[in-house]
Amino acid sequence: MRFSFLPWLLSVTCFAAQFDLLIRDALIADGTGTALVKGNIAVKDGRIVTVGEVTGDATTVIDAQGRVAAPGFIDVHTHSERIARTPAAENFVRMGVTTIVTGNCGGSRTDVAKFFEELDAAKVAVNVATLVGHNSVRQKAMGGNFLREPTVEELEKMKALVEQGMNEGAVGFSTGLIYVPGSFAKTEEIVELAKVASAHGGIYASHMRAETTKIFDAVEELLRVAREAKIRAELSHIKLSGPSAWGKASEVLAVLDRARAEGLSVTHDAYAYTASSTGLSQLIPDKAREGTRQDFIARLAVPELKAEIVAEMKRTRERQGRTDYSYVVIAQFDADPSLNGKRLPEAAKLKRGSDSLDDQVEMILDIERLGGGSGIYHGMNETDLQAFLRHPLTMIASDGGPRIPGEAVPHPRSYGNNARVLGRYVRELKLLTLEDAIRRMTSLPAETFRLRDRGVLKPGAFADIVIFDLEKVTDPATFDAPHHFAEGFTDVIVNGGIVLRAGELTGVRTGWPLRP
């Protein structure tokens, strides 16, 4: 028995497949923006071996049947700190995303090593890189008292936390300067922390202080941090919010182009929608929210303080060129889920019996009193969006996160962003060529965030690959019904593992934490 088994073993060895995976008859977009070519892609041990003419057999063969094969998309702006709870990341996978960057807008895990351990244990389906968030380190260093400059000791603690995060594998440092506590920080504080990330070759990604008529001051602050910290800068989700700011896209881009001409390394990302999404607390002045929620509630109990809060809310709305809060939709309010999907005037009418401006303001304050919630803000216009999308240094990023179907009424960008770019802005409007749109989703983000051997289809690169039918790609997720996966993506490969095959999840989850 022992000797009769040996010839069988030898025969298996002699005829072992040359490749683990062979993709045949694909229309190949290599991620660099060059013209598509027909060919094959061979994969072995998680990396691409050959692109173009391929001879030899493979353990698994995918016949692309003339569909597009591209590098897996890289989403550089997500909020995915809890992705270990939803490791299949189905909403990302089904729109071709194979790598995400989290820790944006100043919010992150500060224990990067532990975060990565959790990702390994959960076996996530996509690759995950993270930034170190300023708001998170500021809160950890300063407790709940933020309306001031940090002490020398607190600043040193923040720097140490950024240093720790970079040592443990973060790709850079982020700020969210419209959010408490980052909104109270001065530029000098940001520069000192960005210097720590710069020393490790990291990037500085910022949700700036303003996206309204004050955007030019905010851009100058971003550029100042880039200059003084000697760091690459990324302007997060570039946009113009509010009617009073609309029409200034070319001016904003001109400022950024001048900075690049002066030698600064500055890029930006955008999502393909004219609505944003963030906490409803952003409608309330920062000073009113300093400290704990109980501190906020106590301020509302003082008539003079509450009157100041309400007056500032109304002034802000007027500066933005708005008559009320009808541009805001409640996305998630755990204290009363019946309001999810309702515009603020509608919610005020339901709960307070009136949709007057005063009752809308009271509704906002009530939501914050009861634990807060998130909203969708229909605050941009299509002309500005298209101007930003056309710029060659604008990457495509969702500003979304892993989603559980049926949970709340979130922004559809988490389900459809990449599909919307390909379907609407490439196929229908022809605003972008297919090759360039893919470049914005692949090699440009890989180069910007220094994700080695990602974002291109070439020998030696990691086998992150997406196959899709451009004529069928669509984003059925809408603002009213967001829980619909993107369509048209048939196969998704992550580090050589087939995560999506013929439109169905395989159960394979081969994503990794990505370190510089």
C-alpha positions as CSV (number, residue, x, y, z in Angstrom):
1,M,0.0,0.0,0.0
2,R,2.7,2.4,0.9
3,F,4.6,1.9,-2.4
4,S,1.5,2.0,-4.6
5,F,0.6,5.4,-3.2
6,L,3.9,7.0,-4.3
7,P,3.3,7.1,-8.1
8,W,0.0,8.9,-7.4
9,L,1.7,11.5,-5.3
10,L,4.4,12.0,-8.0
11,S,1.7,12.4,-10.7
12,V,0.1,15.1,-8.7
13,T,3.3,16.9,-8.2
14,C,4.2,16.7,-11.9
15,F,0.9,18.1,-13.0
16,A,0.4,20.8,-10.3
17,A,-1.0,24.0,-11.8
18,Q,1.4,26.7,-12.7
19,F,-0.8,29.4,-11.3
20,D,-3.3,29.7,-8.5
21,L,-5.7,31.8,-10.6
22,L,-6.0,32.7,-14.2
23,I,-8.3,35.5,-15.5
24,R,-8.9,35.0,-19.2
25,D,-10.3,37.2,-21.9
26,A,-10.4,40.5,-19.9
27,L,-10.3,44.1,-21.0
28,I,-7.5,45.1,-18.7
29,A,-7.2,48.6,-17.1
30,D,-3.9,48.5,-15.4
31,G,-4.7,51.5,-13.0
32,T,-2.2,54.0,-14.5
33,G,-4.7,55.6,-16.8
34,T,-3.3,54.1,-20.0
35,A,-5.6,52.6,-22.6
36,L,-7.4,49.3,-22.0
37,V,-5.9,46.2,-23.6
38,K,-7.3,42.7,-24.1
39,G,-5.4,40.0,-22.2
40,N,-5.1,37.6,-19.3
41,I,-3.9,37.9,-15.7
42,A,-2.1,35.2,-13.8
43,V,-1.8,35.0,-10.0
44,K,0.4,32.9,-7.8
45,D,0.8,33.1,-4.0
46,G,-1.3,36.3,-3.7
47,R,0.6,38.3,-6.3
48,I,0.2,39.0,-9.9
49,V,2.7,37.0,-12.0
50,T,1.9,37.9,-15.6
51,V,-0.4,40.4,-17.4
52,G,-1.1,40.1,-21.1
53,E,-0.2,36.9,-22.9
54,V,-0.2,34.0,-20.4
55,T,0.7,30.4,-21.1
56,G,0.1,27.7,-18.5
57,D,-2.7,26.3,-16.5
58,A,-4.2,27.3,-13.2
59,T,-6.1,25.8,-10.2
60,T,-8.9,28.3,-10.8
61,V,-9.9,30.0,-14.0
62,I,-12.2,33.0,-14.3
63,D,-13.4,33.7,-17.8
64,A,-14.0,37.5,-17.8
65,Q,-15.8,37.3,-21.2
66,G,-14.6,40.7,-22.3
67,R,-15.5,42.4,-19.0
68,V,-13.2,45.0,-17.5
69,A,-10.5,43.8,-15.1
70,A,-9.0,46.5,-12.9
71,P,-7.0,46.9,-9.7
72,G,-9.2,46.6,-6.7
73,F,-10.5,50.0,-5.8
74,I,-8.9,51.9,-2.8
75,D,-11.2,54.0,-0.8
76,V,-9.0,56.5,1.1
77,H,-11.8,58.1,3.2
78,T,-13.9,55.8,5.3
79,H,-15.0,55.6,8.9
80,S,-14.5,51.9,9.6
81,E,-13.1,51.7,13.1
82,R,-15.7,48.9,13.8
83,I,-15.2,46.9,10.7
84,A,-14.1,43.8,12.8
85,R,-17.8,43.6,13.7
86,T,-18.8,43.3,10.0
87,P,-15.7,41.7,8.5
88,A,-17.4,40.6,5.2
89,A,-17.6,44.4,4.4
90,E,-20.1,43.4,1.7
91,N,-21.1,46.9,0.8
92,F,-17.5,47.7,0.0
93,V,-16.8,44.5,-1.8
94,R,-19.8,44.7,-4.0
95,M,-18.7,48.0,-5.4
96,G,-15.2,46.8,-6.1
97,V,-13.4,48.1,-3.1
98,T,-10.5,45.9,-1.9
99,T,-8.7,48.4,0.4
100,I,-10.0,51.1,2.7
101,V,-8.3,53.8,4.8
102,T,-10.0,54.6,8.1
103,G,-9.2,57.0,11.0
104,N,-10.4,60.0,9.0
105,C,-11.9,63.4,10.1
106,G,-9.9,63.2,13.4
107,G,-11.5,60.1,14.7
108,S,-9.6,56.9,15.0
109,R,-8.4,54.0,17.2
110,T,-5.4,55.2,19.1
111,D,-4.3,51.6,19.9
112,V,-3.4,50.8,16.3
113,A,-1.6,47.6,17.2
114,K,-4.6,46.2,19.0
115,F,-6.9,47.4,16.1
116,F,-4.8,45.4,13.7
117,E,-4.8,42.4,15.9
118,E,-8.6,42.5,15.9
119,L,-8.7,42.8,12.1
120,D,-6.5,39.7,11.9
121,A,-8.7,37.8,14.3
122,A,-11.9,38.7,12.5
123,K,-10.4,37.8,9.1
124,V,-11.7,40.9,7.3
125,A,-12.5,40.7,3.6
126,V,-10.7,43.9,2.6
127,N,-7.3,45.4,3.3
128,V,-7.4,48.1,6.0
129,A,-5.0,51.0,6.6
130,T,-5.6,53.7,9.3
131,L,-4.7,57.2,10.2
132,V,-4.2,58.5,13.7
133,G,-7.1,60.9,14.5
134,H,-6.4,64.3,16.2
135,N,-9.8,64.4,18.0
136,S,-9.2,61.0,19.5
137,V,-5.7,61.8,20.8
138,R,-6.9,65.3,22.0
139,Q,-9.7,63.8,24.0
140,K,-7.4,61.2,25.5
141,A,-4.9,63.8,26.5
142,M,-7.2,66.5,27.7
143,G,-10.2,64.7,29.1
144,G,-13.5,66.6,28.6
145,N,-12.1,70.2,29.0
146,F,-11.4,71.3,25.4
147,L,-12.1,75.0,25.1
148,R,-8.5,76.0,25.6
149,E,-5.0,75.3,24.5
150,P,-3.4,72.1,25.8
151,T,-0.8,72.4,28.5
152,V,2.8,71.5,27.6
153,E,2.3,68.1,29.2
154,E,-1.0,67.5,27.3
155,L,0.6,68.4,24.0
156,E,3.5,66.1,24.7
157,K,1.0,63.3,25.5
158,M,-0.7,64.0,22.2
159,K,2.6,63.8,20.3
160,A,3.4,60.6,22.1
161,L,0.1,59.1,21.0
162,V,0.7,60.1,17.4
163,E,4.2,58.7,17.6
164,Q,2.8,55.4,19.0
165,G,0.2,55.1,16.3
166,M,2.8,55.7,13.5
167,N,5.2,53.2,15.1
168,E,2.4,50.7,15.2
169,G,1.6,51.1,11.5
170,A,-0.6,54.1,10.9
171,V,-0.2,55.8,7.4
172,G,-0.6,59.3,8.7
173,F,-2.5,61.9,10.9
174,S,-6.0,63.2,10.4
175,T,-8.0,66.2,11.6
176,G,-11.7,66.9,11.8
177,L,-11.6,70.7,12.5
178,I,-15.4,71.2,12.5
179,Y,-15.8,68.6,15.2
180,V,-15.4,69.0,19.0
181,P,-12.7,68.9,20.4
182,G,-10.6,69.6,17.2
183,S,-12.6,72.7,16.5
184,F,-11.0,74.3,19.5
185,A,-7.4,73.6,18.5
186,K,-5.2,76.3,17.0
187,T,-3.1,75.8,13.9
188,E,0.1,75.6,15.9
189,E,-1.1,72.5,17.7
190,I,-2.0,70.8,14.4
191,V,1.5,71.6,13.0
192,E,3.3,70.1,16.0
193,L,1.3,66.9,15.7
194,A,1.7,66.7,11.9
195,K,5.4,67.0,12.3
196,V,5.4,63.7,14.2
197,A,3.6,62.0,11.4
198,S,5.9,63.7,8.8
199,A,8.9,62.2,10.5
200,H,7.5,58.8,9.7
201,G,6.7,59.6,6.1
202,G,3.0,59.9,6.9
203,I,0.3,62.0,5.3
204,Y,-1.9,64.7,6.8
205,A,-5.6,64.3,5.9
206,S,-8.0,67.0,7.0
207,H,-11.6,67.6,7.2
208,M,-11.0,71.4,7.2
209,R,-12.6,74.0,9.4
210,A,-15.0,75.2,6.8
211,E,-16.5,74.2,3.5
212,T,-18.7,77.3,3.3
213,T,-17.8,80.8,2.2
214,K,-14.9,80.5,4.7
215,I,-13.3,77.7,2.7
216,F,-10.4,79.8,1.5
217,D,-9.3,80.4,5.1
218,A,-9.6,76.7,5.8
219,V,-7.5,75.8,2.7
220,E,-4.8,78.3,3.7
221,E,-4.6,76.6,7.1
222,L,-4.3,73.2,5.4
223,L,-1.5,74.5,3.3
224,R,0.2,76.1,6.3
225,V,0.3,72.8,8.0
226,A,1.8,71.2,4.9
227,R,4.5,73.8,4.7
228,E,5.5,74.0,8.3
229,A,5.3,70.3,9.1
230,K,6.8,69.4,5.7
231,I,4.1,66.9,5.1
232,R,2.0,65.6,2.2
233,A,-1.5,67.0,2.6
234,E,-4.9,65.5,1.6
235,L,-8.0,67.6,1.5
236,S,-10.8,65.3,2.6
237,H,-14.1,65.2,0.7
238,I,-13.6,68.5,-1.2
239,K,-16.9,70.3,-1.4
240,L,-18.7,73.6,-1.2
241,S,-21.6,73.6,1.3
242,G,-24.5,76.0,1.2
243,P,-25.9,78.3,-1.5
244,S,-23.8,81.2,-0.5
245,A,-20.6,79.2,-1.3
246,W,-21.8,77.6,-4.6
247,G,-19.9,78.4,-7.7
248,K,-16.5,78.8,-6.2
249,A,-15.0,75.4,-7.2
250,S,-12.7,76.8,-9.8
251,E,-11.3,79.4,-7.3
252,V,-10.7,76.7,-4.7
253,L,-8.9,74.5,-7.2
254,A,-6.8,77.4,-8.4
255,V,-5.5,78.0,-4.8
256,L,-4.6,74.3,-4.6
257,D,-2.9,74.3,-8.0
258,R,-0.8,77.4,-7.0
259,A,0.3,75.6,-3.9
260,R,1.3,72.6,-5.9
261,A,3.2,74.8,-8.3
262,E,5.1,76.2,-5.3
263,G,6.2,72.6,-4.4
264,L,3.6,71.4,-1.9
265,S,2.2,67.9,-2.3
266,V,-1.5,68.3,-2.0
267,T,-4.3,66.0,-3.2
268,H,-8.0,65.7,-2.5
269,D,-10.8,63.2,-2.6
270,A,-14.6,63.4,-3.3
271,Y,-17.7,61.3,-3.3
272,A,-20.2,61.4,-6.2
273,Y,-23.2,62.9,-4.4
274,T,-24.4,66.4,-3.6
275,A,-25.3,65.6,0.0
276,S,-23.0,65.0,2.9
277,S,-23.5,63.1,6.2
278,T,-22.4,63.8,9.7
279,G,-23.7,64.2,13.2
280,L,-26.8,66.4,13.8
281,S,-24.8,68.0,16.6
282,Q,-22.9,70.0,13.9
283,L,-26.0,72.2,13.6
284,I,-25.3,73.4,17.2
285,P,-22.5,75.8,18.1
286,D,-19.3,74.1,19.2
287,K,-19.1,76.1,22.4
288,A,-22.5,74.9,23.5
289,R,-21.3,71.3,23.2
290,E,-18.0,71.7,25.0
291,G,-17.7,69.1,27.8
292,T,-20.3,66.3,28.3
293,R,-23.8,66.0,27.1
294,Q,-24.9,66.8,30.7
295,D,-23.0,70.1,30.4
296,F,-24.9,70.8,27.2
297,I,-28.2,70.0,28.9
298,A,-27.3,72.3,31.8
299,R,-26.6,75.2,29.4
300,L,-30.0,74.8,27.8
301,A,-31.6,75.1,31.3
302,V,-30.2,78.7,31.6
303,P,-32.5,80.9,29.5
304,E,-29.8,83.4,28.6
305,L,-27.4,80.7,27.4
306,K,-30.1,78.9,25.5
307,A,-31.1,82.2,23.7
308,E,-27.5,82.7,22.6
309,I,-27.3,79.1,21.3
310,V,-30.5,79.5,19.3
311,A,-29.5,82.9,18.0
312,E,-26.1,81.6,16.7
313,M,-27.8,78.6,15.1
314,K,-30.1,81.0,13.2
315,R,-27.2,83.3,12.2
316,T,-25.2,80.3,10.8
317,R,-28.2,79.2,8.8
318,E,-28.6,82.7,7.3
319,R,-24.9,83.0,6.5
320,Q,-25.2,79.8,4.5
321,G,-28.1,81.3,2.5
322,R,-30.8,79.0,3.9
323,T,-34.3,79.8,5.1
324,D,-34.8,76.7,7.3
325,Y,-33.5,73.2,7.9
326,S,-35.3,71.4,5.2
327,Y,-32.0,70.4,3.6
328,V,-31.3,68.1,6.6
329,V,-32.6,64.5,6.8
330,I,-32.4,62.5,10.0
331,A,-30.4,59.4,9.1
332,Q,-30.2,57.7,12.5
333,F,-31.7,58.7,15.8
334,D,-31.6,55.7,18.2
335,A,-33.9,57.4,20.8
336,D,-36.7,57.5,18.2
337,P,-36.1,55.5,15.1
338,S,-39.5,56.5,13.7
339,L,-37.8,59.8,12.7
340,N,-35.1,58.1,10.6
341,G,-35.5,59.3,7.0
342,K,-37.5,62.3,7.9
343,R,-36.5,65.9,7.0
344,L,-36.1,68.1,10.1
345,P,-39.2,70.2,9.4
346,E,-41.3,67.0,9.0
347,A,-39.8,65.7,12.3
348,A,-40.6,68.9,14.1
349,K,-44.2,68.8,12.8
350,L,-44.6,65.2,14.0
351,K,-43.1,65.7,17.4
352,R,-43.9,69.3,18.2
353,G,-47.0,70.0,16.2
354,S,-45.3,72.7,14.1
355,D,-42.6,73.0,11.5
356,S,-41.8,76.6,12.3
357,L,-38.2,77.6,12.3
358,D,-38.2,77.8,16.1
359,D,-39.7,74.3,16.3
360,Q,-37.0,73.0,13.9
361,V,-34.4,74.5,16.2
362,E,-36.0,72.9,19.2
363,M,-36.1,69.6,17.4
364,I,-32.4,69.7,16.8
365,L,-31.8,70.5,20.5
366,D,-34.1,67.7,21.6
367,I,-32.2,65.2,19.5
368,E,-28.9,66.2,21.1
369,R,-30.5,66.1,24.6
370,L,-31.7,62.5,23.9
371,G,-28.3,61.1,22.8
372,G,-27.7,62.7,19.5
373,G,-28.0,61.4,16.0
374,S,-26.7,61.5,12.5
375,G,-28.0,63.4,9.5
376,I,-27.8,63.8,5.7
377,Y,-27.2,67.3,4.5
378,H,-28.3,68.2,1.0
379,G,-26.0,71.1,0.8
380,M,-24.0,71.0,-2.4
381,N,-24.7,71.5,-6.1
382,E,-23.9,69.3,-9.2
383,T,-21.9,72.0,-11.0
384,D,-19.3,72.2,-8.2
385,L,-19.3,68.5,-7.8
386,Q,-18.4,67.9,-11.4
387,A,-15.7,70.6,-11.3
388,F,-14.0,68.8,-8.4
389,L,-14.4,65.4,-10.0
390,R,-12.8,66.6,-13.2
391,H,-9.6,67.7,-11.5
392,P,-6.8,65.0,-12.1
393,L,-5.8,64.9,-8.5
394,T,-9.2,64.2,-7.1
395,M,-9.5,60.6,-5.8
396,I,-12.8,58.8,-5.4
397,A,-13.7,58.1,-1.8
398,S,-17.0,57.3,-0.1
399,D,-16.7,58.9,3.3
400,G,-18.8,55.8,4.3
401,G,-18.3,52.7,6.4
402,P,-19.3,49.1,6.6
403,R,-23.1,48.8,6.6
404,I,-25.7,46.4,8.0
405,P,-28.6,46.2,5.5
406,G,-31.8,47.6,7.0
407,E,-30.1,49.5,9.8
408,A,-31.2,53.2,9.9
409,V,-31.4,55.3,6.7
410,P,-27.8,56.1,6.0
411,H,-26.2,58.0,3.1
412,P,-26.2,55.7,-0.1
413,R,-22.5,56.5,-0.7
414,S,-21.5,53.5,1.5
415,Y,-23.3,51.2,-1.0
416,G,-22.9,53.0,-4.3
417,N,-20.1,55.5,-4.6
418,N,-17.7,53.7,-6.9
419,A,-20.5,52.3,-9.0
420,R,-22.1,55.8,-9.3
421,V,-18.8,57.2,-10.7
422,L,-18.6,54.5,-13.3
423,G,-22.2,54.4,-14.2
424,R,-23.2,58.1,-14.1
425,Y,-19.9,60.1,-14.6
426,V,-18.1,57.7,-17.0
427,R,-20.8,55.8,-18.9
428,E,-23.7,58.3,-19.0
429,L,-22.2,61.8,-18.7
430,K,-18.7,61.0,-20.0
431,L,-17.3,63.5,-17.5
432,L,-14.3,61.1,-17.0
433,T,-12.8,58.4,-19.2
434,L,-13.0,54.9,-17.8
435,E,-9.2,54.7,-17.6
436,D,-8.9,57.9,-15.7
437,A,-11.8,57.1,-13.3
438,I,-10.0,53.8,-12.5
439,R,-6.7,55.6,-12.0
440,R,-8.5,57.9,-9.4
441,M,-9.7,54.8,-7.6
442,T,-6.4,52.8,-7.7
443,S,-2.9,54.0,-8.5
444,L,-3.5,57.6,-7.4
445,P,-4.7,56.6,-3.9
446,A,-2.0,53.9,-3.6
447,E,0.7,56.5,-4.5
448,T,-0.8,59.2,-2.3
449,F,-1.0,57.0,0.8
450,R,2.1,55.0,0.0
451,L,0.3,51.6,-0.1
452,R,3.1,49.6,-1.6
453,D,2.4,47.2,-4.5
454,R,-1.2,48.1,-4.6
455,G,-3.4,50.0,-7.2
456,V,-1.9,48.6,-10.4
457,L,-2.0,45.4,-12.4
458,K,1.6,44.5,-13.0
459,P,3.9,41.6,-12.1
460,G,4.8,41.6,-8.5
461,A,1.8,43.7,-7.3
462,F,-0.6,42.2,-4.8
463,A,-3.5,40.5,-6.6
464,D,-6.3,42.9,-5.6
465,I,-8.5,42.7,-8.7
466,V,-12.1,43.7,-9.6
467,I,-14.0,42.5,-12.7
468,F,-17.1,44.4,-13.8
469,D,-19.4,45.0,-16.8
470,L,-19.3,48.7,-17.5
471,E,-22.7,48.6,-19.3
472,K,-24.3,47.0,-16.2
473,V,-22.7,48.9,-13.4
474,T,-25.2,50.8,-11.4
475,D,-25.9,52.2,-8.0
476,P,-29.5,51.3,-7.0
477,A,-29.0,52.8,-3.5
478,T,-30.9,56.0,-3.1
479,F,-31.4,58.5,-0.2
480,D,-34.9,57.2,0.4
481,A,-33.9,53.5,0.1
482,P,-30.1,53.3,0.7
483,H,-29.8,49.6,1.5
484,H,-29.1,48.3,-2.0
485,F,-25.8,46.8,-3.1
486,A,-24.1,48.1,-6.2
487,E,-24.6,46.0,-9.4
488,G,-22.4,45.0,-12.3
489,F,-19.4,43.7,-10.3
490,T,-19.0,40.0,-10.9
491,D,-15.7,39.1,-9.3
492,V,-13.5,40.6,-6.5
493,I,-10.1,39.2,-5.6
494,V,-8.2,40.4,-2.5
495,N,-4.6,39.3,-2.0
496,G,-5.2,36.5,-4.4
497,G,-8.3,35.2,-2.6
498,I,-11.6,35.2,-4.5
499,V,-14.0,37.1,-2.2
500,L,-16.8,37.6,-4.8
501,R,-17.3,35.1,-7.6
502,A,-19.9,35.4,-10.3
503,G,-21.7,38.0,-8.2
504,E,-21.9,35.9,-5.0
505,L,-19.8,36.1,-1.8
506,T,-17.6,33.1,-1.4
507,G,-17.0,33.3,2.3
508,V,-13.3,33.9,1.6
509,R,-11.9,36.8,3.6
510,T,-8.3,37.5,2.7
511,G,-7.9,41.2,3.7
512,W,-4.9,42.4,5.8
513,P,-4.0,45.3,7.9
514,L,-1.8,47.5,5.8
515,R,1.3,49.1,7.3
516,P,3.7,51.4,5.6
